[in-house]
Amino acid sequence: MNAEDLKSLQAPIKEKYKVNPEAALITLSAEGNLGEGVSCKIETGKALVEAGLHPATGGTGMLACSGDMLLEALVACAGVTLSAVSTAIGVEISEGKIKAEGDLDFRGTLGVDKSAPVGFKNIRLSFYLKTSATKDQLESLAKLTERYCVVYQTLTRGVGVETNYYAD
């Protein structure tokens, strides 16, 4: 896809949202069903993913870890956003790799140490690109990718989460 194709694809959508801002408000959702043992089956739209305990908390390593899935979502979103932005601004990338790493202290999630945090202490997102882009173009690419990546913005900005429990 080139910049003109991307603009043509997105122009009517952008116009629709300018004219009718409410049309841009979409609720995304994910759903899972509790599985056997300590697991949860998530339907991704393309496949069924079964998530379970990480080996550091007693899992076998045979099921997907939700922490890994969070990092995978970040990498996927950043990669798609980077591709769209590079196309839109005319920066050619011949090859690219995106890597996310996050540090966890499992004492927190296991309740071993109440002062240990539950969740990632920090996340590193790295881009390895083969490109002839200038320094200014790379800075623009980085700025725009970070600005428009939904998962990146959600993680860095933080967002309130409302929980509800229903029982039959």
C-alpha positions in Angstrom: 0.0 0.0 0.0 1.3 3.5 -0.8 0.4 6.8 0.8 -2.3 7.6 -1.8 -4.0 4.2 -1.3 -4.0 4.8 2.5 -5.4 8.3 2.1 -8.1 7.1 -0.2 -9.0 4.3 2.2 -9.2 6.5 5.2 -10.5 9.8 3.7 -14.2 8.8 3.8 -13.9 7.4 7.3 -12.2 10.6 8.5 -14.8 12.7 6.9 -17.6 10.6 8.5 -16.1 11.1 11.9 -15.7 14.9 11.4 -19.3 15.2 10.4 -20.6 12.7 13.0 -18.2 12.5 15.9 -20.5 9.9 17.7 -19.8 7.5 14.8 -16.2 7.3 15.9 -17.1 6.0 19.4 -16.7 2.3 19.1 -16.6 -0.2 22.0 -14.1 -3.0 21.5 -14.5 -6.1 23.5 -12.7 -9.3 24.4 -14.4 -12.4 25.9 -13.2 -15.6 27.5 -14.5 -18.6 29.2 -13.0 -20.3 32.2 -11.3 -23.5 31.2 -9.9 -26.6 32.9 -7.5 -26.1 35.7 -6.4 -22.6 36.1 -7.0 -21.3 32.5 -9.2 -19.1 30.4 -10.0 -19.5 26.7 -10.0 -16.2 24.8 -11.5 -15.9 21.3 -9.2 -13.6 19.3 -11.3 -13.4 16.2 -8.8 -15.5 14.3 -8.2 -18.3 16.8 -9.0 -19.5 20.2 -6.2 -18.7 22.7 -6.1 -20.5 26.1 -4.4 -18.4 28.8 -3.1 -19.8 32.0 -0.5 -19.4 34.7 3.0 -18.3 33.8 5.6 -20.8 34.8 6.8 -18.3 37.5 3.5 -18.7 39.2 3.1 -22.5 38.8 2.1 -22.8 35.1 3.5 -25.4 32.7 4.3 -22.9 30.0 1.9 -24.7 27.6 -0.8 -22.0 27.9 -0.5 -18.3 26.9 0.5 -15.9 29.6 -1.7 -12.8 29.8 1.4 -10.7 30.4 2.9 -12.0 27.2 -0.4 -11.3 25.5 -0.3 -7.7 26.7 3.2 -7.2 25.3 2.1 -8.9 22.0 -0.9 -6.5 21.7 1.6 -3.6 22.2 3.9 -5.0 19.6 1.1 -5.6 17.1 -0.5 -2.2 17.6 2.9 -0.4 17.4 3.8 -2.4 14.3 0.5 -1.6 12.5 0.7 2.1 13.5 4.3 2.4 12.4 3.5 0.9 9.0 0.5 3.2 8.6 2.5 6.3 9.7 5.5 5.4 7.5 3.3 5.0 4.5 1.4 8.2 5.2 4.6 10.3 5.5 6.5 8.5 2.8 9.2 6.9 4.9 10.2 3.6 3.3 11.1 0.8 5.6 12.5 -2.3 3.9 12.5 -4.4 7.1 11.4 -3.9 10.6 11.2 -5.7 13.9 9.4 -4.5 17.0 10.2 -6.0 20.5 8.5 -5.3 23.8 10.0 -6.5 27.1 8.4 -6.0 30.5 9.7 -6.6 34.0 7.6 -8.3 36.6 8.1 -9.1 40.2 6.1 -12.2 40.7 6.2 -11.8 44.5 3.4 -9.2 44.0 1.0 -11.4 42.1 1.6 -14.4 44.3 1.0 -12.3 47.5 4.5 -13.2 48.8 5.4 -9.6 49.5 2.6 -7.0 49.9 5.1 -4.2 49.0 6.0 -5.8 45.7 4.0 -4.4 42.8 1.4 -6.4 40.9 1.9 -5.9 37.2 4.7 -4.7 35.1 7.2 -2.4 36.7 8.3 -1.1 33.4 8.0 -1.9 29.7 10.6 -1.3 27.0 9.4 -1.0 23.4 12.1 -1.2 20.7 12.1 -0.7 17.0 14.8 -2.2 14.7 14.3 -0.7 11.3 16.1 -1.0 8.0 15.5 2.3 6.3 17.2 5.2 4.5 15.2 7.7 6.5 16.9 10.8 7.8 17.2 11.5 11.6 14.4 14.0 11.3 12.1 11.5 9.5 12.9 8.9 12.2 12.0 11.3 14.9 8.8 12.2 13.2 8.0 8.5 12.7 8.7 7.8 16.4 6.6 10.7 17.5 3.6 9.9 15.3 3.8 6.1 16.0 3.7 6.8 19.8 0.9 9.4 19.4 -1.4 7.2 17.3 -0.8 3.7 18.8 -3.9 2.8 20.8 -2.2 0.3 23.1 0.9 2.5 23.7 -1.3 5.5 24.6 -3.5 3.4 26.9 -0.5 2.0 28.8 1.4 5.3 29.1 -1.6 7.5 29.8 -3.4 5.1 32.0 -7.1 4.5 31.9 -9.8 3.8 34.5 -11.2 0.3 34.5 -14.6 -0.4 35.9 -15.2 -3.9 37.1 -18.5 -5.7 37.6 -19.2 -9.2 38.9 -22.4 -11.1 38.2 -23.5 -14.4 39.6 -26.4 -16.6 38.9 
